[in-house]
Amino acid sequence: ALHFANRCTGENFYRGSALVKAQSAPKHCERAEAEPPKPAIALEWHHVEALKGLIDTGPTPQQRVLAGFFVFLVHSSHRCSDGQRSRKLKLTESALMGEALIKGKKFWTKWAAPRKGLTRDDWAEAWYVQLAENGMPGEEFLVRATSVSMDKWLDSPARYADYSRSLHLLLMVHAGETPDTVIRYTPHG
């Protein structure tokens, strides 16, 4: 492709560069010999309890909303990105309901998360109120991105890296985990 582009435009695309060659045709055997990534581990009971408590007591709105998002993921069994791509939230007597663009599907899929789940407390109403007080959800996403210090909202939807960083921070500060431990937890776990 680079050779063709060079012939058509006369521009030098560095097709002879060792770096370009290495990036355009990586050695598959090197990748196969690499150690496979370690699977994410699920949050433990005390993590879920700590996050549920933060929905009401977190020191910043950002921490309250994001703690609720992680509790939502646990109760709805969503992957992080599926949860983020949710819309039409509705709080019913027994569940938080909505629809999401789920990985591998080309249409919106309805879902429900019980209001009284693992902690036997109504986590959903408190989180629903936090979302509303902070101008969320968006039209096709739930949560906006936060500053690194989790004290300011940004004008874009949260991405996986935002969720990962937030989960690690919340677990360290509010669930007593160490930095070495929290890196084993991911929003997909």
C-alpha positions in Angstrom: 0.0 0.0 0.0 2.8 2.4 0.8 4.6 1.6 -2.5 1.3 2.3 -4.4 0.8 5.6 -2.5 4.4 6.5 -3.3 4.0 5.8 -7.0 0.7 7.7 -7.2 1.7 10.8 -5.3 5.5 10.9 -5.5 5.6 11.4 -1.7 8.0 9.5 0.5 6.1 7.3 2.9 9.3 5.8 4.4 8.4 2.4 3.1 12.1 1.4 3.4 12.3 2.4 7.1 13.0 -0.4 9.5 10.4 1.0 11.9 7.7 1.2 9.3 8.4 -2.3 8.1 8.3 -3.7 11.6 5.0 -2.0 12.4 3.4 -3.0 9.1 4.3 -6.7 9.4 5.0 -7.7 13.0 6.3 -11.2 13.6 3.5 -13.4 14.6 5.7 -15.9 16.3 6.9 -13.2 18.7 3.4 -12.4 19.6 2.5 -16.1 20.1 5.4 -16.6 22.5 4.4 -13.6 24.7 2.7 -14.5 28.0 -1.1 -14.2 27.7 -2.7 -11.4 29.8 -3.9 -12.4 33.2 -7.7 -12.5 33.5 -9.4 -9.7 35.5 -10.6 -10.7 38.9 -14.1 -10.0 40.1 -14.7 -7.4 42.9 -15.0 -8.9 46.3 -18.0 -8.5 48.6 -16.4 -5.7 50.7 -15.6 -3.8 47.5 -19.2 -3.8 46.4 -20.3 -2.7 49.9 -17.8 0.1 50.0 -18.8 1.3 46.5 -22.5 1.1 47.4 -21.9 3.2 50.5 -20.1 5.9 48.4 -23.2 6.5 46.3 -24.6 8.5 49.3 -21.4 9.4 51.1 -18.7 10.0 48.5 -16.8 13.3 49.1 -17.4 14.5 45.5 -20.3 14.1 43.0 -17.9 12.4 40.6 -17.0 9.8 43.2 -20.7 9.2 44.0 -21.7 8.8 40.4 -18.8 6.5 39.5 -19.2 4.4 42.6 -22.8 3.9 41.5 -21.7 3.0 38.0 -19.6 0.2 39.3 -22.4 -1.1 41.5 -24.6 -0.9 38.5 -22.2 -3.0 36.5 -22.2 -5.7 39.2 -26.0 -5.8 39.4 -26.6 -5.7 35.6 -23.8 -8.1 34.7 -22.7 -5.6 32.0 -19.2 -5.1 30.6 -18.0 -1.5 31.2 -18.5 -0.4 27.6 -22.0 -2.0 27.4 -23.0 -0.2 30.6 -21.7 3.1 29.4 -23.6 2.8 26.1 -26.9 2.7 27.8 -29.9 5.0 27.4 -33.6 5.4 28.3 -33.0 4.7 32.0 -36.2 4.1 34.0 -36.5 3.4 37.7 -39.4 1.0 38.3 -40.6 -0.4 41.7 -38.2 -3.4 41.5 -35.5 -2.5 38.9 -33.5 0.0 37.1 -34.2 -0.6 33.4 -32.8 0.7 30.1 -31.3 -0.4 26.8 -27.7 -0.7 25.7 -25.6 -1.2 22.6 -24.1 -4.5 23.6 -20.9 -5.7 22.0 -21.5 -7.8 18.9 -25.1 -6.6 18.4 -26.3 -4.0 16.0 -29.4 -3.0 17.9 -30.3 -1.6 21.3 -30.9 -4.5 23.8 -33.2 -4.0 26.8 -31.7 -4.8 30.3 -32.8 -4.7 33.9 -30.8 -4.4 37.1 -32.5 -5.2 40.4 -32.9 -2.3 42.8 -32.2 -4.4 45.8 -29.3 -6.6 44.9 -26.3 -8.0 46.7 -26.3 -5.4 49.5 -30.1 -5.7 50.0 -30.3 -2.0 50.0 -31.8 0.1 47.2 -28.6 1.3 45.5 -30.4 2.2 42.3 -32.6 5.1 43.5 -29.7 6.9 45.2 -27.6 6.5 42.0 -30.4 7.6 39.8 -30.7 10.7 41.8 -27.0 11.3 41.7 -27.0 11.0 37.9 -29.9 13.5 37.6 -28.3 16.0 39.9 -25.2 15.9 37.7 -26.9 16.3 34.4 -26.7 12.7 33.3 -27.2 10.4 31.6 -26.4 11.7 28.2 -28.5 10.7 25.1 -26.5 7.5 24.4 -24.1 7.2 27.3 -24.5 7.2 31.1 -21.5 9.0 32.6 -19.3 11.9 31.6 -15.5 11.8 32.1 -13.9 13.3 35.2 -10.7 15.0 35.9 -7.9 12.8 37.2 -8.6 13.9 40.8 -12.3 13.1 40.4 -13.4 16.6 41.4 -14.6 18.0 38.1 -16.7 16.9 35.2 -15.3 17.0 31.7 -17.4 17.7 28.5 -17.0 14.2 27.0 -18.4 10.8 27.8 -16.2 8.6 30.1 -14.0 6.1 28.3 -12.6 2.8 29.5 -9.4 4.5 30.8 -11.5 6.9 32.9 -13.4 4.0 34.4 -10.3 2.0 35.1 -8.5 4.9 36.8 -11.6 5.8 38.8 -12.1 2.2 40.0 -8.5 1.9 41.1 -8.7 5.2 43.0 -12.0 4.4 44.7 -10.7 0.9 45.8 -7.5 2.4 47.2 -9.1 5.3 49.0 -12.4 3.8 50.2 -11.8 0.0 50.3 -8.3 0.0 51.7 -6.6 -1.7 48.7 -3.0 -1.2 47.7 -1.8 0.0 44.3 -0.3 -3.4 43.6 -3.6 -5.0 44.3 -6.0 -2.6 42.5 -4.3 -3.1 39.1 -5.7 -6.6 39.1 -9.2 -5.2 39.0 -10.8 -3.9 35.8 -14.2 -2.4 35.0 -14.8 -5.6 32.9 -14.0 -7.9 35.9 
